[in-house]
Amino acid sequence: MKKMNKHHRKLLNKIFMAVVIFILMLLTYSLQWAKRNYANIGFAEIVFHLGMTFEGTADGILRSYFIEALIRAIVMSALIT
């Protein structure tokens, strides 16, 4: 029984680390993406737009984020873990 507990703990630790690495990578790539796409607006404007819905948002912006931040974070997390 102790071997199973150690095995489960080891597995949970790996899963936890993979999730933490993914979140950190996603934050890193999201910040890079935001700086590239919204470099000329102030913090107040960003906060205002965060409260708005995605209705009417150009597909290119969402696709850009999906490719440049989300997929990169998934790939890099998979390579690291």
Sequence and secondary structure as in RCSB ss.txt:
>XXXX:A:sequence
MKKMNKHHRKLLNKIFMAVVIFILMLLTYSLQWAKRNYANIGFAEIVFHLGMTFEGTADGILRSYFIEALIRAIV
MSALIT
>XXXX:A:secstr
 HHHHHHHHHHHHHHHHHHHHHHHHHHHHHHHHHHHHSTTS HHHHHHHHTS STT  HHHHHHHIIIIIIHHHH
HHHHH 
